[in-house]
Amino acid sequence: MEVKQFEELKFKANYFSGMNSMGGQLYIYSDRLVFKPHAVNMGSLSDKVIPIIDIHGYKKGFLTTMYFILNNGLKIKFAVWEKDAIIQVVEERRQALFQQMGKQMPAPLML
């Protein structure tokens, strides 16, 4: 599948895994989100990759908290300042991916 190319965007973010969080950058590419932790974090410093096609919805929490809700029901928690901007650019890319597959995009779940 050829993916429509969008500008790569980068946002400051914290990624939460259980009770732990890591600071880093959330990169948004044409077909995936990639959280790249800063080198000063403890634990695994591997990139966290979320295919955009797997995103089913979003939940905006208190202040900077937001969740990406995946098709399998998994919720991935981040802290970011630009929640609305992130949702907008992810939805643009999500729409393009569904169009390229010739499928109707389901409306995002907003909790």
C-alpha positions in Angstrom: 0.0 0.0 0.0 1.5 3.3 -1.0 1.0 5.9 1.8 0.2 9.5 1.1 3.1 11.5 2.4 2.5 14.1 5.1 4.9 16.4 6.8 6.6 14.8 9.8 5.5 16.5 13.0 7.0 16.4 16.5 5.5 17.1 19.9 6.9 17.0 23.4 5.3 14.2 25.3 5.4 11.9 28.2 4.6 8.2 27.7 3.0 6.3 30.5 3.5 2.6 31.1 1.8 1.5 34.3 2.9 3.8 37.1 6.0 4.9 35.2 6.4 7.7 32.7 9.1 8.7 30.2 9.8 12.0 28.7 10.5 12.3 25.0 9.1 13.3 21.6 6.0 12.0 19.9 6.6 11.9 16.1 3.7 11.8 13.8 4.5 10.3 10.4 2.1 9.5 7.4 1.2 6.1 8.7 2.4 5.8 12.4 3.1 7.5 15.6 6.5 7.0 17.2 7.4 7.9 20.8 11.1 8.4 21.1 12.2 8.6 24.8 15.0 10.9 25.9 18.3 9.1 26.8 18.0 10.2 30.4 15.0 8.0 31.1 15.1 4.8 33.2 14.0 1.5 31.7 13.6 0.5 28.1 14.6 3.3 25.8 13.1 1.5 22.7 10.8 3.5 20.5 7.0 2.9 21.0 5.3 2.6 17.6 1.5 2.9 17.0 0.2 2.3 13.5 -2.3 5.1 12.7 -4.6 2.6 11.1 -4.9 0.9 14.5 -6.2 4.0 16.2 -9.9 3.9 16.9 -10.4 7.0 19.1 -9.2 9.3 21.8 -9.8 10.3 25.3 -8.9 13.7 26.6 -8.1 13.6 30.3 -7.4 16.3 32.9 -4.9 19.0 31.9 -2.3 17.4 29.6 -3.4 13.7 29.7 -4.7 12.0 26.6 -5.2 8.5 25.5 -5.1 6.8 22.1 -7.7 4.1 21.9 -6.7 1.2 19.6 -9.0 -1.1 17.7 -8.3 -3.9 20.2 -9.5 -1.7 23.1 -6.0 -0.9 24.4 -5.6 2.7 25.8 -2.1 4.2 25.4 -1.6 7.2 27.8 0.4 10.3 27.0 0.8 13.7 28.6 1.0 16.4 25.9 0.1 20.1 25.7 -1.4 20.1 22.2 -4.1 17.5 22.4 -6.4 19.0 19.8 -3.6 19.6 17.3 -2.4 16.0 17.7 -5.9 14.6 17.2 -6.4 16.8 14.1 -3.2 15.7 12.4 -3.7 12.0 13.3 -7.3 12.1 11.9 -6.1 13.7 8.6 -3.6 10.8 8.2 -6.1 8.2 9.3 -8.6 9.5 6.7 -5.9 9.3 4.0 -5.0 5.7 5.0 -8.6 4.6 4.8 -9.1 6.3 1.4 -6.0 4.6 0.0 -7.5 1.3 1.1 -10.8 2.2 -0.6 -12.7 1.9 2.7 -15.0 4.1 4.6 -13.3 5.5 7.8 -15.2 4.8 11.0 -15.9 7.9 13.0 -13.3 8.2 15.8 -14.5 7.3 19.3 -14.2 10.3 21.6 -14.4 9.6 25.3 
